[in-house]
């Protein structure tokens, strides 16, 4: 018959307690589970009932987990303890284990498997601890074996006989302290070697403690050996009692962990250097993107303007050459940036509705001119049985197809390149598609096939010299496929051709859906600009001139300000309808200007702002939108895209309120703030459990937010920190990403700038998100009624 475990959960968050209880019940472990929600109730339970295991919240309002663990250990309660915390870092884990916890589990891993594994680890660790204590009592019997073990592990031992004050030090003790004349060794000598007075005071306190409590004490300190060497020591102390239960002997072990400390220091230094290198790399790529894209914006833009003028054949060839060279350079820049995103794990994927046939056709149309120039047939075939309306990321699919078809065209001199799309398998809601790109090109040697997907690698140096490229295209393509759960393969024969194939799973969309707006290329006439007042804020003269020329082409004059301060002067004097804003400028950059406009320009605070930036990253786009800008366009920009964005933002502005806080609220209400995907997966679709979690959030959050707002207003950081911490796990469970981001910022600000304005603003933003999320959840809970 399986053993029934008695388990106690001590956690001030009822949601966490319910989650742990449920995970235990579904883990296969037979257990009777009690839950209490305060440290005081926990002590009462532990002292009246005997438990096999305790789940202990690391951070509670009354105390922290480590202090509570020390308290129960002082009560001579040796029940194994598993720390539970949302602050899942190695430092906390280390503190927990060093304080005597049997295991440590982040709240994000409170699944049945995670809890089951942690319980088994804790029970096993506890049994090991009891076995170790038994072994320590048998040290005298195994003295010879111990001496050899001490030498290998650099562990020395010592004893103090309390009846006559005689002392014993092992040979390894003398080795660690670098003592040759063993006659000088004594307790006083031992104490004199402590490097720090506080360490010495702790040692003396621990000597008294073990005599009165019968417990074992572990602590770390440094010593200075007889020869002047500073060493780091890990020490255990324990008191043995005689037959009358009186203290008779104090035993101690010391372990030289200097090498371990040096290794830890080196690892920390190496980690810091690696982190700095990543930051430097990201900053370099960002700067490189900006510095190259800024002049490229002018080159590509002016080439396009020249293309629209009267040119002779020679001039047309020159303009075409400029366009091709610019496009090639932009491909290289984009490859490097994509590669950087993938390496930094920052590549994101959309889940939007799109048409497979339109996506494929747009790629074929894009590459058709290239195929025509090389006199190569560019073919495509989509199995008619495939559902055309799908849900996924059409942009990433286009990127993969452009990379593979572009490569096939590059390495094919005659014959054809064909894209074949077939259905591998399907269900009522999903289909698995296989995309095959077949060419009659130069082929790949068999010994090079496996290496072509490696970074900065091509089939041969001759390939690089003849055809160019960064060697990143296939690396990026493979990662884009694999990050979506697919696989890519290649079959090739030299001088005969190659076939690249990859498979991806897409969800099926309902019939009659509206396709992704990214696939529409409707050209808007510039007539709507006639009565519109436009301000361009741009410090680069080349980009100023380009913008002026573009708008002249549309029959429109615009105002230009070369920096943020000049822009403010112009905005104060003129009622502009929209602002085109460069981000990186001297004196006052675009972010600062946008914040100034939103906060200080009164009725003009709601002017639509489109960011024009050469930093072509998702992070830069997010930063622009978070700082009050309405839209984002990376340089070099397409003129038609700019016109579309002007039209859209001018149209949207007619119904927008002017104050930035209202704009922000409109943006929040336009998107879902709750994602129950994780809760559904965690609960395995248990609707009763899902409803219970939502109900708890709806009942508790208004009161919690009221306390948070009040403590925020009164700068009561202790209460604010506690209440924010309590809210954290609920937000994660309900998939409230934006709210969780606010919490992270608030916690960070409490640590680095506790009385700063950013903390105050983020709390207000968190409240706005939670209020909207409550409305969203009130609707969602009806589905489970």
Buried (B, 14 or more C-beta within 10 A) or exposed (E): EEEEBBBBBBBBBBBBBBBBBBBBBBBEBEBEBBBBBBBEBBBEBBEEEEBBBBBBBBBBEEBBBBEBBEBBBEEEBBBBBBBBBBBBEEEBBEBBBEBBBBBBBBBEBBBBEBBBBBBEBBBEBBEEBEEEEEEBEEBEEEEEEBEEEBBEEBBBBBBBEBEEEEBEBBEBBBBBBBBEEEEEBEEEBBEEBBBEEEBBEBBEEBBEBBBEBBBBBBBBBBBBBBEEEEBBBBBBBBBBEEEEEEBBBBBBBBBBBBEEBEEEEEEEEEEEEEEEEEEEEBEEBBEBBBEBBBBBBBBBBBBBBBBEEEBEEEEEEBBEEBBEEBEEBBBBBBBBBBBBBBBEEEBEEEEBBBBBBBBBBBBBEBBEEBBEEBEBEBEBEBEEEBBBBBBBBBBBBBBBBBBBBBBBBBBBEEBBBBBBBBBEEBEEEBBBBBBBBBBBBBBBEEEBBEEBBEBEBBBEEEBBEEEEBBBBBBBBBBBBBEBBEBEBEBBBEEEEBBBBBBBBBBBBBEEEEEBBEBBEEEEEEBEBBEEBBBBBBBBBEBBBBBBBEBBEEBEBEBBBBBBBBBBBEBBEEEEBBBBBBBBBBEEBBBBBBBBBBBEEBEEBBBBBBBBBBBBBBEEBBEBBBEBBBBBBBBBBBEBEEBBBBBBBBBEEBEEBEBBBBEBBBEEBEEEBBBEBEEBBEBBEEBEEBBBBBBEBBBEBBEEBBEBBBEBBEEEBBEBBBBBBBBBBBBBBBBBBBBBBBBBEBBBEBBEEEEEEEEBBBBBBBBBBBBBBBBEBBEEBBEEEE
